[in-house]
Amino acid sequence: MKSEVADKTYGNIAYEENFWTGKKTVAIDGVPLQKVSRKEFVTADGKTCVVKGSFFSGVALFFGVDRVQVLPPIKWYETALALLPFIFIMVWGNSVALCNIFPVVGGALGGGISGVCVALNMLFMRMVHNVFLKILIALGVTAGCIYICFQVATVILSAMA
C-alpha cells in the first residue's frame, strides 16, 4: 500500500507498507529515509521519524512533537464489507438445510478460502477512494468467493456420489 501526502513543514511524504510482509519505507521529497529500527527512520538532516499505526488502524508519522497523518484508519463500513465473504460462507456453509439448496463448502476449508477473500477485500478497498467502487469490489470478491466455495463443494459431492 502506497500513500502520498503533502505537508507544509516537511514537503511531500511518501509512505509504503507491504500488506503481506509489513515492510515499511518512508521518503520525503523523493529522498528515502534511512531505517534505524522497525518503526524508526532518520532524515538527511538527522531528525527522527517514528511510524505509529498499521494498515488497519491508520498510519501517522511523528517528527518529535509534529504528527503527520499518512494513512487514515479503515472505516466501519469498509470492515463490514470486507467481512461479507467470511460471514456468508460460515453461515451458509455450516447449515445443512441451506447447503441442500445451494451447496458451498464451510468449516475450515470454507473459512480459509473466505479468509483469503477478506484479506483481498481489505487490500483492494484500500486502493480505491470512491465508496461505490468499494461496494462493487466487495460484492465482486464475495461473489468470487461464493463461486469458489460452490465449485469445491460440487467436487466433494461428486466424489462422494
Buried (B, 14 or more C-beta within 10 A) or exposed (E): BEBEBEBEEBEEBBBBBEEEEEEBBBBBEEEEBEBEEEEBBEBEEEBEBBBEBBBEEBBBBBBEEEEBBBBEBBEEEBBEBBBBBBEBBBEBBBEEEBBEEEBBBBEEBBBEBBBBBBBBBBBBBBEEEEEEEBBEBBEEBBEBBBEBBBEBBEEEEEEEE
